[in-house]
């Protein structure tokens, strides 16, 4: 991939190894830093956030949303978090190491990150599919969504748009 001049810093960057991704769900950052150790259990695949009274948990999973790059025969993968119900979280946990987990039907979720330049993207409905014990679940946003990010994710983007997406995350 050729280098691209960055609109932020003016330098040339090789974006070939950059994928748009989020470190944690947005809700993680809503918990005051001093309370995180007591209320949040997290790793690079899962995140559980206890309510302030400790009576309920909000469950999140890290997924990959593969968006086709038009005319390229490949995709760009977004590393995004989704919120799932307790039941879905339990089912994923049961199947996490199962070699046949890909046989599980799709599971409901909602997008748990606000995508830059796509106001209102957090909360978009979708489904996840388990793929294998060595890969993250895949995400598909609802096919009836007219939200611009969901439409682009479904229909694909041109290569130049994929470069813009990559550049948003280069300086994070």
C-alpha positions in Angstrom: 0.0 0.0 0.0 1.4 3.4 -0.9 2.0 5.9 1.8 -0.6 8.6 2.4 -0.1 12.2 3.6 -1.8 12.6 6.9 -4.3 15.4 7.3 -3.5 15.7 11.0 0.3 15.9 11.1 1.3 16.4 7.5 3.6 13.3 7.5 3.5 10.4 5.1 2.2 7.2 6.8 1.9 3.6 5.6 -1.6 2.7 6.7 -1.5 -0.9 5.5 -1.2 -2.3 9.0 -3.7 0.1 10.6 -7.3 -1.2 11.1 -10.0 1.0 12.7 -10.5 -0.4 16.2 -11.6 0.6 19.6 -9.7 -0.4 22.8 -12.9 -0.7 24.9 -16.7 0.0 24.6 -17.6 3.6 25.1 -19.4 2.8 28.4 -16.0 1.8 29.9 -14.9 5.5 29.6 -18.2 6.7 31.2 -17.1 5.0 34.5 -14.9 7.4 36.5 -11.3 6.2 36.4 -11.1 5.8 40.2 -14.1 3.4 40.1 -13.0 1.2 37.2 -11.1 -1.3 39.2 -14.1 -2.0 41.4 -16.8 -2.0 38.7 -15.2 -3.3 35.5 -13.8 -6.7 34.6 -12.2 -6.5 31.1 -9.7 -7.9 28.7 -9.3 -7.6 24.9 -12.3 -9.8 24.2 -14.9 -9.1 26.9 -15.9 -6.3 29.2 -18.4 -6.5 32.1 -19.5 -3.3 33.8 -21.3 -3.4 37.1 -24.0 -0.8 37.9 -23.1 1.7 40.6 -25.2 -0.3 43.1 -23.6 -3.6 42.0 -27.0 -5.1 41.2 -26.6 -5.5 37.5 -24.0 -6.1 34.8 -23.8 -4.7 31.3 -22.0 -7.1 29.0 -19.8 -6.3 26.0 -17.9 -8.4 23.4 -15.2 -7.4 21.0 -16.1 -8.2 17.4 -15.0 -7.6 13.8 -17.2 -5.9 11.3 -15.8 -6.8 7.8 -16.7 -4.1 5.3 -16.1 -4.8 1.6 -13.7 -2.5 -0.3 -15.4 -2.0 -3.7 -13.4 -3.3 -6.6 -10.6 -4.7 -4.4 -11.9 -8.2 -3.5 -11.0 -7.7 0.1 -12.4 -6.1 3.2 -11.4 -3.7 5.9 -12.1 -5.0 9.4 -13.5 -2.7 12.1 -12.6 -3.9 15.7 -15.7 -2.8 17.5 -17.5 -3.6 20.7 -21.1 -4.7 21.0 -23.4 -4.8 23.9 -25.2 -8.1 24.5 -27.8 -9.4 26.9 -26.8 -11.5 29.9 -28.2 -14.6 28.1 -26.1 -14.0 24.9 -23.0 -13.3 27.0 -23.5 -16.6 28.9 -24.0 -18.5 25.6 -20.9 -17.1 24.1 -19.0 -17.9 27.2 -20.2 -21.5 27.1 -19.1 -21.8 23.4 -15.9 -19.7 23.6 -13.5 -22.8 23.2 -15.9 -25.0 21.3 -14.5 -26.0 17.9 -18.0 -26.1 16.4 -19.1 -22.7 17.7 -19.7 -21.4 14.2 -22.8 -23.6 14.0 -24.5 -21.4 16.6 -27.2 -19.2 15.1 -26.6 -15.4 15.0 -27.0 -13.6 18.3 -28.5 -10.2 18.9 -26.4 -7.2 19.9 -26.0 -3.4 19.5 -23.0 -1.5 18.5 -21.2 -0.1 21.7 -18.9 2.4 20.1 -19.7 5.7 18.4 -18.0 5.6 15.0 -16.1 8.9 14.2 -18.0 11.1 11.8 -21.1 8.8 12.0 -23.3 10.5 14.7 -25.8 8.1 16.3 -23.9 4.9 15.3 -23.6 3.7 18.9 -26.7 1.6 19.5 -27.1 0.4 16.0 -28.7 -3.1 16.1 -27.0 -6.1 14.6 -26.1 -9.8 15.1 -22.9 -11.5 15.9 -21.7 -14.9 14.8 -19.1 -17.0 16.5 -16.4 -18.0 14.1 -13.8 -20.2 15.8 -11.9 -20.4 19.1 -9.0 -18.5 17.6 -10.9 -15.6 16.0 -13.2 -12.9 17.3 -17.0 -13.0 16.6 -18.1 -11.4 13.4 -20.6 -8.6 13.4 -23.3 -7.8 10.8 -25.4 -4.6 11.3 -29.1 -4.9 10.7 -30.0 -5.1 7.1 -32.9 -2.7 7.3 -30.8 0.1 8.9 -30.6 3.3 6.9 -27.9 4.8 9.1 -25.0 5.9 6.9 -22.4 3.6 8.6 -24.7 0.6 8.4 -25.3 1.3 4.7 -21.6 1.6 4.0 -20.8 -1.5 6.0 -23.4 -3.5 4.0 -22.7 -2.1 0.6 -19.0 -1.5 0.9 -16.7 1.5 0.4 -14.2 2.7 -2.1 -10.5 2.2 -1.3 -10.1 5.9 -0.6 -12.8 5.8 2.1 -11.0 2.8 3.7 -7.9 5.0 3.9 -9.8 7.8 5.6 -11.1 5.3 8.2 -7.6 4.0 8.8 -6.2 7.5 9.2 -8.8 8.3 12.0 -7.1 5.6 14.1 -3.5 6.1 13.2 -2.8 8.7 15.9 -4.8 7.2 18.7 
